[in-house]
């Protein structure tokens, strides 16, 4: 348990267009094609790098009249990473929980309006859900199991908030996801990967 929010401040610095609205999901031992199928998805042309996937996501929203969500995927060790620029399927319980059958599903999301969510599911069971900016309010079957890791990651709890502390809730979500998966997201991974891509209906 080593990652903290400070390890992920580069997200805003390097990729501001992605940082303002995204959903990152990590799924264990499930190929990208299988993860996409569980979300009811279809294939889209591959894209390389962050600018390309962000552009493709907005283009698809325009072409589909905001009915389909773009998903960029790659494998990282035993995990599949799914990135949804301006999307939220990974934290949408009615989609994510069934898709987590037989696997671990870790997802976090933010949007341009300040909404955010973190979801940890195991085999269709919601283990933990919370808003990264309000970690004191937690749901799921094991809402307190990750408290130590949440503190270490850098989430600001009510009794710890100070006027001078910089709140890095989104960055802390990346750190907690790394704790649960062992997968560190890096600038090089995002910039240099040619992503397998797909899309799924927004419903």
N, C-alpha and C positions, 0 to 999 in steps of 0.2 A: 504494500500500500504506500506508493511513493508519489503519485501524481497529485498536483494541486491546481487550483484555478490559475495560478501564475504560469503554469506550463502551457496554457492555452490562450494567453492574451493575444497571440499572433493571429487568431481567427479574425478579429476586427481589424487588425493592422494590415494583414496581407490580403484578405478577401472580404472587403466591406459589403459588396453586393450580395454575397452569400450569407454573411453574418447577420444581416438584418431580418432574414426570414428563411428558416430551414427546418428540416427534420432529419436527424441522423439516427440510423437504426443499425444495430449489430445483432446478427442471428447466428447461433452456433450450429455447425455441422449441417448446414442447409445450403445447397448450391444456389447461385443467383437465379437460375431459371426456375427452381422450385419455390424460392421465396416470392418471385414475381407471380407464379401461378397461384400461390396461396392468397395473394391479394387480388386475384382475378385479372391479372395484367396481360398485356400483349407487348411484343417486341417493338423497339424503336431503334433508329440508327445509333451506332456507338459514337461517343464523344470523348475528346481528350481535354482534361483540365477543367478548372473551375469556371472560367469565363464561358466555355462552350456549354457546360451543363446548365448554367444559369440562363444563358440565352435560349437554349432548347426548351427549358421549362416555361419561360414566358411565351415563347412561340407556340408551344402546344396549348397553353391556356387560351391564347387568342384564337387558334385554329379550331379548338373544340368548344368555343364559347363557354369556357370555364367548366367543362364537364369531365376533363381528364387531367390527371396529375402525372407529371414526368418523374421518373425514378432512375437514378444512376447507380450502378452496382459494380462491386469488385470483390474479390476474395482477399482476405488478410489472414493467413494461416488457416485455422479451422473455422474462421468466421466469414460471413458475408456482410459487407457494409452496403447499406442502402442510403442514398442521399436524395432527399426531396427538396430542391430549392422551392421556396414558397409553398411547401406542402405540409401535411400533418397526418398522413395515413398511418405512419408508424406508431403514433400515440393515440389513435382513434380506437378505443377499446373494442368496438364491435367488429373491427377489421383485424386488429393486432392480436387479440386474445385467441381467436380461432387459428390464426396463422402461426401461433407459437406452439402448436401441438407437437409434443415430443422434443422440444428444444428450449433454449433460453433466448429471450427476446428483450433487448435493452434499447430504449429509444428516448430521445429528447428533442424538444421542439421549441422554437420561438417564432414570433411573427412581428411584423412591422408595427402592430398596435400594442405591443407589450405583453401579449399573451404568451405563456410558456407552460410546458409540462414535461415531466419525466415519468417514464413507465418502465418497470421491470416485471416481466412475466415469465413464468415457467410452466410449460405444458398446459396452456390455456388458463392458468391461474394467475390472477393479478397479485403479485407479491408486494409491490410498492408503487404508488402513484403520488406525486406531489407537484406543486408549483415551485420551480427553483427559487423564485424570489420570496417564497413564504414556506420554508422547509419545516416550520413547526406544525403545519397542517398536513397530515399524511394519511393515506388510505391503503388498503390492501390486506392480505392475510398475514404479512410480517412487516408492519409499518415501522418497527423500531430496530429491525435487525441490522440496518446499515448506519445507525446513528453515529458510531465512531468514525466510519468512513466518510460520512457526510460532513462531520466537523473537520476532518483532516482535509477534505477536498476544498473547503473554503466557503461553504454555505453560511450565510449570516442568520443565526437564530435570534429571536426577539431579545433574549437576555444578553446577547453578545454585540448587538448593533451599537456602533458609536457614530457620532457625527462626522468623524474624520475617516472612517473606514471606507475604502472603495468597494462597492458591491459588484462582485464578478459572478453573478448567479449562472449565467450561460456558460462561462468558462468552468465553473465548478461542476456543472452537469457533464461536461466532457471528461473531467477528472474522475467523477463517480462512475461513468460508463467504462472508463479504462479499468477502474478497480474491479468491476463486475465481469469484465471480459478479458482483461490482459492485453487489449489492443490499444496501442497509442496512435492516435490520428496525428499526422505530421503535415507540414506545408508541402513537402515533396510528394507525399502520397496523393494529396488533392490536386496538385499542379501537374504531375507527370503521368498519372494513370490514364489509360484509355479505358473508359468505363463501358461495361455492358449496360445497355439502356432499355427501358421499357416504360409503359404507362398503364395506369389503372383508372377506372371510373371513379369519380368523386361522388359519393352518395351517402 
